[in-house]
C-alpha cells in the first residue's frame, strides 16, 4: 500500500545516521591503532580518551549519540503507537542520552576502577544503563522494523541477538574486573575491552540497520510503504 503522490526522495536522516555511525566505528578503530600503550583486549574504549588520540573517542561517542537521537526522533514520526514501540523508543532515548553524557564526562585513565573521580562516576552512571537499554530497544523494535523491511529481517534479528548476548557477556566481565579480574587471555588480565568492543559493534550494526529500515518519504512529506 502506498500513499498519494508516492514519489520517493532520499531520506537525509537515514543517510546521516549511517554516516555518523561509520565515522564512530572508524574513530574507535583509529584510536585503538594510535594508542599502542593501551590494550584493546583489556581496556574499554572510553579509557582511550586519556591517550594520545583521545579526541577520537570523544568524536565517536558524540557521533553515536547524535545518530541515535536522530533515529529516536525519526521513529516518533513513523505511523504506529503500540506499547512495544513506545517502550522501545524510550529505551533508545536512554541509550542516546547515556552516550552523549558519557562523551561530556570522560572516563578515568586505566587502573582506577577502585578510585573513580567524579567524572568517571558520572560517565559510568550514564554509560552502563545505556548498554542495557540498547538491546532492550532492539528486542522491542526489531519486529515492527522487520515487518516494514522484509529483506532486512534476518540481519536485524542477527544484530539483535548479538547485542543481547554480548551485553550479557559484558556484564559478566564488568563484575569480574571489579571483583578482581580472573577472566584473562594470555598476558591480558581481563577481556572486558574486547567484549565491550564486540558489544559496541553489535549495537552500532543494529542502529545502522534500524536507520536503513526506516520507511522512505514521499515528496509531500508522508511516509511511503511497500
C-alpha positions in Angstrom: 0.0 0.0 0.0 1.4 3.4 -0.9 0.4 7.0 0.0 -0.8 9.6 -2.5 2.0 11.1 -4.6 4.3 8.3 -3.6 7.4 9.7 -5.3 10.3 8.7 -3.1 13.1 11.1 -2.2 16.4 10.5 -0.4 15.9 10.3 3.3 18.6 12.5 4.9 18.0 11.1 8.4 18.8 7.6 7.2 21.9 8.6 5.3 23.2 10.9 8.0 22.7 8.3 10.8 24.5 5.6 8.9 27.3 8.0 8.0 27.7 9.1 11.7 27.9 5.5 12.8 30.5 4.8 10.2 32.6 7.8 11.4 32.2 6.5 15.0 33.4 3.0 14.0 36.4 4.4 12.1 37.3 6.7 15.0 37.3 3.9 17.6 39.4 1.7 15.3 41.8 4.6 14.7 42.1 5.3 18.5 43.0 1.7 19.1 45.8 1.8 16.5 47.1 5.2 17.6 47.2 4.4 21.3 49.5 1.4 21.4 50.2 1.9 25.2 46.7 0.6 25.9 45.4 -2.9 25.1 42.1 -3.1 23.3 41.6 -6.6 24.9 41.8 -5.4 28.5 40.9 -1.7 28.3 37.4 -0.4 27.5 37.0 2.2 24.7 36.2 5.1 27.0 39.6 4.8 28.7 41.3 5.7 25.4 40.1 9.3 25.9 43.2 9.7 28.1 45.6 8.5 25.3 47.4 10.4 22.6 44.3 10.1 20.2 41.7 10.7 22.9 39.8 13.2 20.8 38.8 10.3 18.5 36.9 8.6 21.4 35.0 11.8 22.1 34.2 12.2 18.5 33.0 8.6 18.3 30.7 9.0 21.3 29.2 12.3 20.0 28.6 10.7 16.6 26.9 7.7 18.1 24.8 9.8 20.5 23.8 12.2 17.8 22.9 9.5 15.3 20.9 7.7 18.0 19.0 10.9 18.9 18.1 11.4 15.2 16.9 7.8 14.9 14.8 8.2 18.1 13.2 11.3 16.8 12.6 9.9 13.3 10.9 6.8 14.8 8.5 9.0 16.6 7.2 10.2 13.1 6.6 6.7 11.8 2.9 5.6 12.0 2.1 3.2 14.8 1.9 3.7 18.5 2.0 0.3 20.1 3.1 -0.2 23.7 6.2 -2.1 22.5 7.1 0.7 20.1 6.8 3.4 22.7 8.8 1.4 25.2 11.5 0.5 22.6 11.7 4.1 21.6 12.1 5.2 25.3 14.9 2.6 25.7 16.6 4.1 22.6 16.3 7.5 24.1 18.0 6.3 27.3 20.8 4.9 25.2 21.1 8.1 23.2 21.3 10.4 26.3 23.6 8.0 28.1 26.2 8.0 25.2 26.1 11.8 25.0 26.6 12.2 28.8 29.5 9.7 28.6 31.0 11.9 25.9 30.8 15.0 28.0 32.2 13.4 31.2 35.4 11.4 30.2 36.4 8.2 31.9 39.5 8.0 34.1 42.8 6.6 32.9 43.3 2.8 33.1 43.9 1.2 36.5 41.5 3.3 38.6 38.5 1.1 38.8 38.6 1.2 42.6 39.4 5.0 42.9 37.0 6.7 40.5 36.8 10.5 40.0 33.5 12.4 39.8 33.8 12.5 36.0 34.3 8.7 36.0 31.3 8.1 38.2 29.1 10.3 36.0 30.5 8.6 32.9 29.8 5.1 34.3 26.3 6.0 35.6 25.4 7.1 32.1 27.2 4.5 30.1 26.2 1.3 31.7 22.4 1.9 31.7 22.9 2.9 28.0 24.5 -0.5 27.3 21.5 -2.2 28.8 18.9 0.0 27.1 20.1 -0.6 23.5 19.4 -4.4 23.4 16.1 -3.7 25.1 15.3 -1.3 22.3 16.4 -3.8 19.7 14.3 -6.5 21.1 11.2 -4.3 21.1 11.7 -2.5 17.8 13.1 -5.2 15.5 9.7 -6.9 14.9 8.0 -3.7 13.6 11.0 -2.8 11.6 11.4 -6.2 10.1 7.7 -6.1 9.0 8.4 -2.9 7.1 11.7 -4.2 5.7 11.3 -7.9 5.0 14.6 -8.2 3.1 16.5 -7.0 6.2 14.6 -9.2 8.7 17.4 -11.8 9.1 20.1 -9.1 9.6 18.0 -7.2 12.1 17.4 -10.3 14.1 21.0 -11.4 14.0 22.2 -7.9 15.2 19.6 -8.0 18.0 20.7 -11.4 19.2 24.4 -10.3 19.0 23.6 -7.2 21.0 21.8 -9.2 23.7 24.5 -11.9 24.0 27.4 -9.5 24.0 25.8 -7.2 26.6 25.3 -10.2 28.9 28.9 -11.2 28.4 30.0 -7.6 29.1 28.1 -7.6 32.4 29.9 -10.7 33.4 33.3 -9.2 32.5 32.5 -6.0 34.4 31.6 -7.9 37.6 34.7 -9.9 37.2 37.1 -6.9 36.7 35.6 -5.0 39.6 35.9 -8.1 41.9 39.5 -8.7 40.9 39.9 -9.9 37.3 40.0 -13.6 36.8 38.8 -13.9 33.2 42.1 -13.5 31.3 43.7 -14.4 28.0 47.5 -14.7 27.7 49.1 -11.5 29.0 45.7 -9.7 29.2 44.4 -9.6 32.8 40.8 -9.2 31.7 38.8 -9.5 28.5 36.5 -6.6 29.3 37.9 -4.3 26.5 37.5 -7.0 23.8 33.9 -7.9 24.9 32.9 -4.2 25.1 34.1 -3.7 21.5 32.1 -6.7 20.4 29.0 -5.3 22.2 29.6 -1.9 20.6 30.0 -3.5 17.2 26.7 -5.3 17.6 24.9 -2.2 18.8 26.2 0.0 16.0 25.3 -2.6 13.5 21.7 -2.7 14.8 21.5 1.1 14.8 22.6 1.2 11.2 20.2 -1.5 10.2 17.4 0.3 12.1 18.1 3.5 10.2 18.1 1.6 6.9 14.7 0.1 7.9 13.1 3.5 8.2 10.3 4.0 5.6 11.1 6.3 2.8 9.3 9.6 2.5 7.3 10.8 -0.4 7.8 14.3 -1.8 4.8 15.6 0.1 6.5 14.6 3.4 4.4 11.5 4.1 5.8 8.0 4.7 5.8 5.7 1.7 5.4 1.9 2.2 5.6 -1.0 0.0 
